[in-house]
Amino acid sequence: MAKPSYKSGFVAIVGRPNVGKSTLMNQVIGQKIAIMSDKPQTTRNKIHGVYTTDHNQIVFLDTPGIHKRQSKLGDFMNKTALNTLKEVEAVLFLADTSEGFGGGDRFIIEQLKDIKTPVILVLNKIDKVEPEALLPMIEQYSKLHEFAEIVPISALNGNNVTTLLQQVEKYLPEGPQYYPADQITDHPEQFVCAELVREKILHMTREEVPHSIAVTIEDMHVQENGVVHISAVIFVERDSQKGIIIGKQGALLKEVGKQARQDIQNLLGSKIFLELWVKVKKDWRNQDRVLRDLGFHRDA
């Protein structure tokens, strides 16, 4: 009996900010590699998640939410998301059923009309709507684009995610296993660690502060006792924001470190010692040189 051919390929996840792209990525991979927050534009770079079975390997690209740009960083994020559509075997277009169709969805669909890549409409957050509300939504979206498949899911609790993966597999070509079976992302550990720190800050701050934050890992090494020593710098745009991040008597920064340390230990499987520093880079989101230094490249 002939062995089934191995299939592999790249699949982009696109959608408005805060529709659940990172939640879906983490649900599929089975581990947190993309940060989650109820604040828009949480994801800034393409996050690659690797899903491997005995028969196929799917490399998912979680893109920044496509949105109306307000800074050079926003321009970078939109360009990153739209360029991704040219690199993949299929596109998952996530829509939030709990919020309904919006202008952001219409804008993304207009971009999708210019590509030949199969697009799967993924109606997310079905746990938040009545079942009878889905059919009108499907009809509304179907009038605007010819989707290859339409799959309702709940990324948060996993409803119908297996069905979605089965639909995705139909569009994979025969190909190699790009990554080892136990590898879940192609990003270096330093990147994921920095993102986990940023996630905690997003959860604990509000208004303009979350979008003014960038995190970099300055040093990461294993000590003689086996503990991983990590030194991270949190960049903000103004002195007042530095005070907010540190908190009264350092309380907020201490809590950020405590929560991030737990997630990073789960990721690395080792005990860690985490040092956090807060520095000001004024208006960094609009400075090309600073954006490059922080890893936001214009040719991404």
VENKA-V581799 format. One record per pair of residues at least 24 apart in sequence whose ideal C-beta (glycine too) atoms are under 10 Angstrom apart, sorted by the first residue. I is the first residue (numbers start at 1). GAP is how many residues later the second one is. Records with the same first field share a line. If there is no record, write none. Layout:
I: GAP / GAP
This chain:
3: 52
4: 50 / 51 / 52 / 170
5: 50 / 51 / 168 / 169 / 170
6: 47 / 48 / 49 / 50 / 51 / 166 / 168 / 169 / 170 / 171
7: 46 / 48 / 49 / 50 / 51 / 82 / 162 / 163 / 164 / 165 / 166 / 167 / 168 / 170
8: 44 / 47 / 48 / 49 / 50 / 51 / 81 / 164 / 165 / 166 / 167 / 168 / 169 / 170 / 171
9: 47 / 48 / 49 / 50 / 79 / 80 / 81 / 159 / 160 / 162 / 163 / 164 / 165 / 166 / 169
10: 38 / 47 / 48 / 49 / 50 / 51 / 74 / 77 / 78 / 79 / 80 / 162 / 165 / 168
11: 38 / 40 / 47 / 48 / 49 / 50 / 73 / 77 / 78 / 79 / 80 / 81 / 106 / 107 / 109 / 154 / 157 / 160 / 161
12: 34 / 47 / 48 / 49 / 50 / 51 / 69 / 70 / 71 / 72 / 73 / 74 / 75 / 76 / 77 / 78 / 79 / 80 / 81 / 103 / 105 / 107
13: 30 / 33 / 34 / 36 / 47 / 48 / 49 / 50 / 68 / 71 / 75 / 78 / 79 / 80 / 81 / 109 / 142
14: 47 / 48 / 49 / 50 / 51 / 52 / 67 / 68 / 70 / 71 / 74 / 77 / 78 / 79 / 80 / 94 / 97 / 98 / 105 / 108
15: 48 / 50 / 51 / 66 / 77 / 78 / 79 / 80 / 81 / 89 / 90 / 93 / 107 / 109
16: 24 / 49 / 50 / 51 / 77 / 78 / 79 / 80 / 83 / 86 / 87 / 88 / 89 / 91 / 92
17: 24 / 25 / 26 / 47 / 48 / 49 / 50 / 60 / 79 / 87
18: 24 / 25 / 47 / 49 / 78 / 81
19: 46 / 74 / 75 / 76 / 77 / 78 / 79 / 80 / 85 / 86 / 103 / 105 / 106 / 136
20: 74 / 75 / 76 / 78 / 102 / 104 / 105 / 133 / 134 / 135 / 136
21: 26 / 39 / 40 / 41 / 42 / 43 / 44 / 60 / 71 / 73 / 101 / 103 / 134
22: 25 / 27 / 40 / 43 / 133 / 173 / 177
23: 39 / 71 / 101 / 102 / 131 / 132 / 133 / 134
24: 25 / 36 / 38 / 68 / 70 / 98 / 100 / 129 / 130 / 131 / 132 / 134 / 137 / 140
25: 24 / 26 / 35 / 36 / 37 / 130 / 160
26: 36 / 129 / 130 / 158
27: 126 / 127 / 128 / 129 / 130 / 131 / 132 / 134 / 137
28: 30 / 32 / 34 / 127 / 130 / 133 / 134 / 136 / 137 / 140 / 156
29: 31 / 33 / 155 / 156
30: 154
31: 153 / 154 / 161 / 235 / 236
32: 152 / 160 / 163 / 164 / 167 / 231 / 234 / 235
33: 27 / 29 / 151 / 152 / 154 / 158 / 159 / 162 / 163 / 234
34: 26 / 28 / 151 / 153 / 158 / 161 / 165
35: 157 / 159 / 160 / 161 / 162 / 163 / 164 / 165 / 167 / 168 / 228
36: 119 / 120 / 163 / 166 / 167
37: 161 / 162 / 163 / 164 / 165 / 166 / 173
38: 164 / 165
39: 163 / 164 / 166 / 167 / 168 / 170 / 171 / 172
40: 25 / 27 / 64 / 170 / 171
41: 24 / 25 / 26 / 29 / 32 / 33 / 36 / 169 / 170
42: 153 / 156 / 157 / 160 / 168 / 169
43: 34 / 37 / 38 / 152
44: 29 / 30 / 32 / 33 / 36 / 151 / 154 / 167 / 170 / 250 / 251 / 252
45: 31 / 32 / 35 / 142 / 146 / 150 / 250 / 251 / 252 / 255
46: 34 / 35 / 37 / 38 / 41 / 140 / 141 / 254
47: 138 / 139 / 140 / 144 / 145 / 148
48: 131 / 136 / 137 / 138 / 139
49: 135 / 136 / 137 / 138
50: 127 / 128 / 129 / 130 / 131 / 132 / 133 / 134 / 135 / 136
51: 114 / 117 / 133
52: 125 / 126 / 127 / 128 / 129 / 130 / 131 / 132
53: 112 / 116 / 128
54: 127
55: 114 / 117
56: 109 / 112 / 113 / 116 / 118 / 119 / 121
57: 115 / 118 / 119 / 120 / 121 / 122 / 123 / 124 / 126
58: 31 / 32 / 107 / 110 / 111 / 113 / 114
59: 29 / 30 / 119 / 120 / 126 / 127
60: 28 / 32 / 108 / 125
61: 24 / 26 / 27 / 30 / 31
62: 30
63: 28
64: 236
65: 29 / 39 / 43
66: 38 / 39 / 41 / 42 / 45
67: 37 / 40 / 41
68: 35 / 36 / 39
70: 141 / 215 / 216
71: 140 / 212 / 213 / 214 / 215 / 216 / 220
72: 211 / 212 / 213 / 214 / 215 / 216 / 218 / 219 / 224 / 226
73: 138 / 141 / 211 / 212 / 213 / 214 / 217 / 218 / 221 / 223
74: 137 / 211 / 212
75: 210 / 211 / 216 / 221 / 223
76: 209 / 212 / 215 / 220 / 221 / 222 / 223 / 224
77: 219 / 223
78: 29 / 33
79: 219 / 220 / 221
80: 216 / 217 / 218 / 219 / 220
81: 27 / 30
82: 26 / 29 / 30 / 32 / 33
83: 216 / 217
84: 216
85: 26 / 27 / 29 / 30 / 31 / 32 / 34
86: 28 / 29 / 30 / 31
87: 30
88: 27 / 29 / 30 / 83
89: 28 / 29 / 79 / 82 / 83 / 84 / 86
90: 27 / 28 / 29 / 30 / 58 / 59 / 77 / 78 / 79 / 80 / 81 / 82
91: 24 / 26 / 27 / 28 / 29 / 30 / 31 / 56 / 57 / 80
92: 27 / 28 / 29 / 30 / 32 / 57 / 59 / 61 / 72 / 75 / 76
93: 26 / 27 / 28 / 29 / 30 / 48 / 52 / 54 / 57
94: 26 / 27 / 28 / 29 / 30 / 31 / 59 / 61
95: 26 / 27 / 28 / 29 / 30 / 42 / 45 / 46 / 57
96: 27 / 28 / 29 / 32 / 33
97: 26 / 27 / 28 / 29 / 30 / 31 / 32 / 33 / 36 / 37 / 40 / 41 / 55 / 56 / 57
98: 26 / 27 / 28 / 29 / 30 / 31 / 35
99: 26 / 29 / 30
100: 29 / 33 / 36 / 37 / 40
101: 35 / 36 / 39 / 40 / 43
105: 35 / 36 / 39
106: 38
108: 37
109: 32 / 35 / 36 / 38
110: 34 / 35
112: 32 / 33 / 34 / 35
113: 31 / 32 / 33
117: 31 / 54
118: 28 / 29 / 30 / 31 / 49 / 50 / 52 / 53
119: 26 / 27 / 28 / 29 / 30
120: 27 / 28 / 29 / 30 / 31 / 44 / 47 / 48 / 50 / 51
121: 24 / 26 / 27 / 28 / 29 / 30 / 31
122: 25 / 27 / 28 / 29 / 30 / 31 / 33 / 38 / 39 / 42 / 45 / 46
123: 27 / 28 / 29 / 30 / 31 / 37
124: 27 / 28 / 29 / 30 / 31 / 32 / 35 / 36
125: 27 / 28 / 29 / 30 / 31 / 34
126: 26 / 27 / 28 / 29 / 31 / 33 / 34
127: 26 / 27 / 28 / 29 / 30 / 32
128: 26 / 28
184: 83
185: 82
188: 29 / 32
189: 28 / 31 / 39 / 41 / 75 / 78 / 79
190: 26 / 27 / 28 / 29 / 30 / 40 / 42
191: 24 / 25 / 26 / 104
192: 25 / 71 / 72 / 75 / 76
193: 24 / 27 / 35 / 37 / 39 / 67 / 70 / 71 / 74 / 75 / 79 / 81
194: 24 / 26 / 36 / 38 / 39 / 40 / 66 / 70 / 100 / 101
195: 65 / 68
196: 36 / 63 / 64 / 65 / 66 / 67 / 68 / 70 / 71 / 78
197: 33 / 35 / 36 / 37 / 59 / 60 / 62 / 63 / 64 / 66 / 67 / 77 / 79
198: 34 / 36 / 58 / 62
199: 57 / 60 / 61 / 64
200: 52 / 53 / 55 / 56 / 57 / 58 / 59 / 60 / 61 / 62 / 63 / 76
201: 33 / 35 / 43 / 44 / 51 / 52 / 55 / 58 / 59 / 75 / 77
203: 52 / 53 / 56
204: 40 / 41 / 43 / 48 / 49 / 51 / 52 / 55
205: 31 / 36 / 39 / 40 / 42 / 47 / 51
206: 38
207: 37
208: 29 / 30 / 32 / 33 / 36
209: 27 / 28 / 29 / 31 / 32 / 35 / 36
211: 26 / 74
212: 24 / 25 / 26 / 29 / 32 / 33 / 68 / 69 / 71 / 72 / 73
213: 24 / 28 / 32 / 65 / 71
214: 67 / 70 / 71 / 76 / 77 / 79 / 80 / 81 / 82
215: 41 / 45 / 61 / 79
216: 63 / 77 / 78 / 79
218: 57 / 59
219: 56
220: 48 / 52
222: 46 / 48 / 50
223: 48 / 49 / 50
225: 46 / 48
226: 44 / 45
227: 43 / 44 / 45 / 46
228: 36 / 37 / 40 / 41 / 42 / 43 / 44 / 45 / 46
229: 43 / 44 / 45 / 46
230: 30 / 31 / 34 / 38 / 42 / 43 / 44 / 45 / 46
231: 42 / 43 / 44 / 45 / 46
232: 24 / 25 / 28 / 32 / 42 / 43 / 44 / 45 / 46
233: 42 / 43 / 44 / 45 / 46 / 48
234: 42 / 43 / 44 / 45
235: 42 / 43 / 44 / 45 / 46 / 49 / 55 / 58 / 59
236: 42 / 43 / 44 / 45 / 46 / 48
237: 43 / 44 / 45 / 46 / 47 / 48 / 49
238: 42 / 43 / 44 / 45
239: 41 / 43
240: 40
241: 37 / 39
242: 36 / 37 / 38
243: 35
244: 34
245: 31 / 33
246: 30 / 32
250: 26
253: 24 / 25
